[in-house]
Amino acid sequence: MSKAPVPTLVELLADSPKNWGKWGPDDEVGSLNYLDDAQALRGASEIKSGKTFTLQVQMGHPDGDPVWPGRTGATRYNIMDRGNYLGGNGVVFDGAMEYADDVMIMFLQGSSQYDALGHVWYGDQIYNGYPAETTTGGLKKCSVLPIAERGVVGRGILLDIARYRGKDVLGRGETFDHNDLMAAAKSQGVEIQKRDILLVRTGWIGAFYTTPREEFYKDFIEPGLTYSPELVSWFHEMEIPNLVTDTIANEVTTDPVSGVVLPLHSALMRNLGVTFTEIIALDALAEDCAKDKQYTFLYTAAPLKVVQGTGAPVNPIVVK
């Protein structure tokens, strides 16, 4: 029996809601517009103890960095160090100061990172209706720069799906939806509120460091959110500004119903302007939340200010 043909995104998302024009014809930050001053204060009101967590994975890890297949992890090179001075070719300063210096070569989305809203599209338009041709040679519209210039501050809520399902890490291709997010929140004694920044833990990135690389990447398919019109409507109605996960792509790699690859990138990011934050380290935060039962906090982030970038590294900070 032959499989049903995979629909195009134009077909799959024909009736999907859009936020295009909601914040004007020049908008490039989408649903981050929901994070106004009141949302920053709402996030700050969640601070109880002052405990602080940084959420970036290490860059240039000796055992490799988690990246999307086809990309390579960050590589760091020393270009000046004590060895140069011992070899007689160190830079000489009056007073005999010596120094070390290095460079890093990496994909801008090769570490914990924010996606630009122009990172993905279908048809011939990116977010807010800008022509897809504006991505040629660099993103002239909806690059990561407007997000970086603005910054992200609001009330974050951790939704520990792995712990909710009694697991250390979700299985390959294991899915969940908005109903699971709400059920996990309820099990944690909290409620997802409008304009919350969602931090969803699957355990996937933590498992990267304890899993042989050939096993991790074999027939690559991550766990994650799965597409449905109802899920998209929920994100729309809840005015979710930012989706943050400990996976490389924030959603199950291939939608198990339609067969479309990464449909939520288009339904949420391209159409609603929801900002995606990926490859985030959530295990330590989740462990602390399980201990003190506080799952809401101040979330702050600012990716690097890369002109015309499709994304940029980030080290988000959570304060509980």
C-alpha positions in Angstrom: 0.0 0.0 0.0 1.5 3.3 -1.1 1.9 6.1 1.4 -0.1 9.3 1.1 1.8 12.1 -0.6 3.5 14.6 1.8 1.6 17.9 1.5 3.4 21.2 0.9 3.4 23.8 3.6 1.2 25.9 1.5 -1.4 23.1 1.6 -0.8 22.1 5.2 -1.0 25.7 6.6 -3.6 27.1 4.2 -5.9 28.1 7.2 -3.2 28.8 9.7 -3.4 32.1 11.5 -0.9 34.9 10.9 0.2 37.9 12.9 1.4 39.7 9.8 0.7 43.4 10.0 -0.4 43.2 13.6 2.5 45.4 14.8 2.8 47.3 11.6 4.4 46.8 8.1 7.9 47.3 9.4 7.8 44.8 12.3 10.7 42.3 12.5 10.4 40.9 16.0 6.9 39.3 15.9 5.4 38.0 19.1 8.2 39.5 21.2 6.1 42.6 20.9 3.9 41.0 23.6 6.8 41.4 26.0 6.2 45.0 27.1 7.3 46.7 30.3 4.5 45.1 32.2 5.7 41.6 31.2 9.2 42.4 32.4 7.8 43.4 35.7 5.6 40.3 35.8 8.7 38.2 35.3 10.6 40.1 38.0 7.8 39.5 40.5 8.6 35.8 40.2 12.0 36.2 41.9 11.9 34.7 45.3 15.4 33.6 46.3 17.8 35.2 43.7 19.0 31.8 42.5 20.5 32.3 39.1 20.9 29.8 36.2 22.7 30.2 32.9 21.3 28.1 30.1 23.8 28.0 27.3 25.5 24.7 26.5 29.3 24.9 26.5 30.9 26.0 23.2 33.9 24.0 21.8 33.4 21.1 24.1 36.2 18.6 23.7 33.7 15.8 23.0 31.8 17.9 20.5 28.8 20.2 20.5 25.1 19.3 19.7 24.2 20.7 16.3 21.8 20.0 13.5 23.0 17.3 11.1 25.2 18.8 8.4 26.5 21.5 10.7 29.7 21.3 12.7 30.3 22.3 16.2 32.4 25.4 17.2 36.1 25.0 16.8 38.5 27.2 18.8 42.1 27.9 17.9 44.8 29.7 19.9 46.6 32.2 17.8 48.8 33.6 20.7 49.8 32.0 24.0 52.8 31.1 26.1 54.1 28.8 23.4 54.6 31.8 21.1 56.8 33.5 23.7 58.8 30.4 24.4 59.3 30.1 20.7 60.5 33.6 20.4 57.6 34.9 18.2 55.3 36.4 20.8 54.2 40.0 20.5 56.5 42.2 22.6 55.2 45.1 24.7 57.1 47.7 26.7 57.0 46.4 30.3 57.1 42.7 29.1 53.4 41.9 29.3 52.4 38.7 27.6 49.0 37.5 26.5 46.9 34.8 25.0 44.4 35.2 22.1 42.2 32.9 20.1 39.5 32.7 17.4 36.4 30.5 17.0 34.9 29.2 13.8 31.3 28.2 14.1 27.8 28.1 12.6 25.8 31.0 14.1 23.3 28.3 15.0 25.9 25.9 16.2 25.4 26.5 19.9 22.5 27.6 22.2 20.9 30.2 19.9 18.0 32.3 18.8 16.5 31.9 15.3 15.9 35.0 13.3 12.3 35.3 12.1 13.6 35.2 8.6 15.4 31.9 9.1 12.7 29.8 7.5 9.8 30.3 5.0 7.6 28.7 2.4 6.2 30.1 -0.8 7.9 33.4 -1.5 7.5 35.3 1.8 9.1 35.3 5.2 7.5 36.6 8.4 5.3 39.7 8.0 5.1 39.2 4.3 8.5 40.4 3.4 9.8 38.9 0.1 11.9 35.8 0.5 14.4 37.5 -1.8 15.3 39.7 1.1 17.3 36.8 2.5 19.7 36.7 -0.4 23.3 37.3 0.7 22.1 38.0 4.3 18.8 38.8 5.9 17.9 42.3 5.0 14.6 41.9 6.9 13.8 39.8 10.0 17.4 39.0 10.8 18.5 38.2 14.4 19.7 41.8 14.9 16.3 43.3 15.8 15.8 40.6 18.4 19.2 41.1 19.8 18.8 44.9 19.9 15.5 44.5 21.7 16.3 41.7 24.1 13.9 39.2 25.7 12.6 39.7 29.3 9.5 38.2 30.8 8.0 35.5 33.0 9.4 32.1 32.1 7.8 28.8 33.0 9.6 25.4 32.9 7.5 22.6 31.6 9.4 19.4 32.4 7.8 16.9 30.0 10.5 14.3 30.6 9.9 14.3 34.4 6.1 14.4 33.9 6.4 11.2 31.9 8.7 9.6 34.4 11.7 9.6 32.2 15.2 11.0 32.2 14.9 11.7 28.4 12.2 11.4 25.9 12.6 8.8 23.2 13.5 9.4 19.6 10.6 10.9 17.8 8.4 11.0 20.9 5.8 13.7 20.6 3.7 15.9 22.8 1.3 18.8 22.3 -0.2 21.8 24.0 -2.5 19.6 26.1 0.6 17.8 27.4 2.2 21.1 28.2 -0.8 22.2 30.2 -1.0 18.8 32.0 2.7 19.0 32.9 2.2 22.5 34.3 -0.8 21.2 36.4 1.3 18.3 37.7 3.9 20.9 38.8 1.3 23.0 40.6 1.5 25.9 38.2 -0.6 27.3 35.2 0.6 28.5 31.9 -0.5 32.2 31.6 -0.8 34.4 28.6 2.5 35.8 27.3 4.6 33.3 29.2 7.9 32.3 27.8 7.8 28.5 27.5 10.9 26.5 28.5 10.2 22.8 27.6 12.6 20.1 28.9 12.8 16.7 27.1 16.2 15.7 28.4 17.5 15.4 24.8 20.4 17.8 24.9 21.6 16.5 28.3 21.6 13.0 26.8 23.9 14.2 24.0 26.8 14.2 26.3 26.3 10.6 27.4 25.3 9.0 24.1 27.7 7.8 21.4 27.6 10.2 18.5 26.7 7.5 15.9 23.7 6.5 18.1 22.6 10.1 18.7 22.6 11.0 15.0 21.6 7.7 13.5 18.4 8.2 11.4 18.1 11.5 13.2 14.8 12.3 14.7 14.3 14.4 17.9 11.4 14.3 20.3 9.3 17.4 20.5 6.1 19.3 19.9 4.0 18.0 17.0 1.9 20.1 14.6 -1.9 20.4 14.8 -4.2 23.3 13.9 -5.3 23.2 17.6 -1.8 23.6 18.9 -1.2 26.6 16.5 -4.4 28.2 17.7 -3.4 27.7 21.3 -0.1 29.5 20.7 -2.0 32.2 18.9 -4.6 32.7 21.6 -2.1 32.5 24.5 0.1 35.1 22.8 3.2 33.0 23.4 6.3 35.1 22.5 9.1 32.7 22.8 9.5 28.9 22.7 12.7 27.6 24.4 13.7 23.9 24.4 16.5 21.5 25.1 16.4 20.1 21.5 18.1 21.2 18.4 15.0 22.2 16.5 12.2 22.8 19.0 9.8 20.3 17.5 9.7 16.6 16.4 11.9 16.4 13.3 9.3 14.9 11.0 5.6 15.3 11.7 4.3 11.8 12.2 0.9 12.6 10.6 1.7 14.7 7.5 5.3 13.7 7.0 6.3 17.3 6.7 9.7 18.2 8.2 9.6 20.9 10.9 6.1 22.3 10.2 6.0 24.3 13.4 8.9 26.4 12.2 6.6 27.8 9.6 3.3 27.7 11.5 4.6 29.4 14.6 7.7 31.3 13.5 7.0 32.3 10.0 3.2 32.9 10.5 2.8 34.0 14.1 6.3 35.4 14.7 7.0 33.2 17.7 10.7 33.3 18.4 12.5 30.0 18.6 15.3 29.3 21.0 17.2 26.0 20.7 19.9 23.8 22.1 19.3 25.1 25.7 20.6 23.4 28.8 17.7 22.8 31.1 18.7 19.9 33.3 20.2 21.9 36.2 17.3 24.3 36.2 14.8 21.4 36.1 16.5 19.6 39.0 16.3 22.8 41.1 12.6 23.3 40.2 11.8 19.8 41.2 13.4 20.4 44.6 11.9 23.8 45.5 8.7 23.4 43.5 9.2 26.8 41.9 8.7 26.5 38.1 8.2 30.2 37.2 10.9 32.8 37.2 12.4 35.8 35.5 13.7 34.8 32.0 16.2 37.1 30.2 18.1 36.7 27.0 19.9 38.7 24.4 21.5 36.9 21.4 24.6 38.4 19.8 24.0 41.4 17.6 24.9 39.8 14.3 24.0 42.1 11.3 21.9 40.2 8.8 22.3 36.9 10.7 19.9 34.0 10.5 20.5 33.3 14.2 23.0 34.0 16.9 24.5 32.3 20.0 22.9 33.2 23.4 23.4 32.5 27.0 19.9 33.0 28.6 19.8 33.8 32.3 17.0 32.7 34.7 16.5 34.2 38.1 14.3 32.4 40.6 
